[in-house]
Amino acid sequence: MSNAKAWFEAARLRTLPLSVSGILVGSFYAISQGYTNWGILALSLVTTLGLQILSNFANDYGDGVKGTDNEHRIGPQRAIQKGSITVADMKKGIIITSVLTLIAAVVLIYVSFGKENFGYSVFFFLLGLAAIAAAIKYTVGSGAYGYRGLGDVFVFIFFGLVSVIGCYFLYTKAMNPLVILPAVSVGLLSVAVLNLNNMRDQVSDAMSGKNTIVVKMGPKAAKFYHYTVIVTALALTLLFAMLNDFKPVQYIFLVAFIPLVLHIKTVVNNTEPRNLDPELKKVALSTFLLSVLLCVAMQL
């Protein structure tokens, strides 16, 4: 197979902090209520990182074989596009990563539910299979949902609702309506990262037949959609804090609002899609920072 450096690049390590944001929030909300289990936390992180890396490999493969990754694309060149990993090797990488991720998910389910909660175990196993399928089918195959403008929906569901609520349930075996608020917040901020990517690549995506939401609605509406998603996420995070009776010191998470507000200003004034590329990292890291500070706040 190709060298290690090529695989590290294909894994796109800069995307990993965003992927674990929901896991951290769901876990530490449960921990703040007395449900401490570091094994669940560790295995949840491993499983989620596996899903993110799988998604990155699958995106590289799907966009590569479809020709979407071409000279018109603004972002960094991907592995298949520049020839550092062959199509056949990338397919093997997807299969291996899928198997390893599924194993991690099965161990996580066993550690959380044991032998006593068979129904929960089956449900979460099916959820794990769905997550793996979603990671692959974003760009792979003739029915790739990312090419039909459904990427935002799946990102919201799996990076937000499933990540936060599902992780919280692994600890507590119970549902808390308030956990929905940070789940929606993390999901919306994850959608914002994808929307930025799609605004940056709007021209090349349209030329390649990748009909993202941005391609469908156009740049002006995509900007308004972007502002709405971020502002709603921040408002729901504030509501979560208020409903949980946060003390003044617990509002430390507001620090993470600053780069996100500045980001909105940047997008408002932007006229060149290429200039949105650095903003991807800023929003992803700001979301991770918000999640970490929210976790700290919940322990104060």
Secondary structure, DSSP 4 states (H G I P E B T S, - for coil): ---HHHHHHHHTGGGHHHHHHHHHHHHHHHHHTT---HHHHHHHHHHHHHHHHHHHHHHHHHHHHHT-SSTT--SPPPHHHHTSS-HHHHHHHHHHHHHHHHHHHHHHHHHHHTTT-HHHHHHHHHHHHHHHHHHHHTTSSTT-GGGGT-HHHHHIIIIIIIIIIIHHHHHHSS--GGGHHHHHHHHHHHHHHHHHHHHHTHHHHHHHT---HHHHH-HHHHHHHHHHHHHHHHHHHHHHHHHTT--GGGGGGGGGHHHHHHHHHHHHH---GGGGHHHHHHHHHHHHHHHHHHHHHHH-
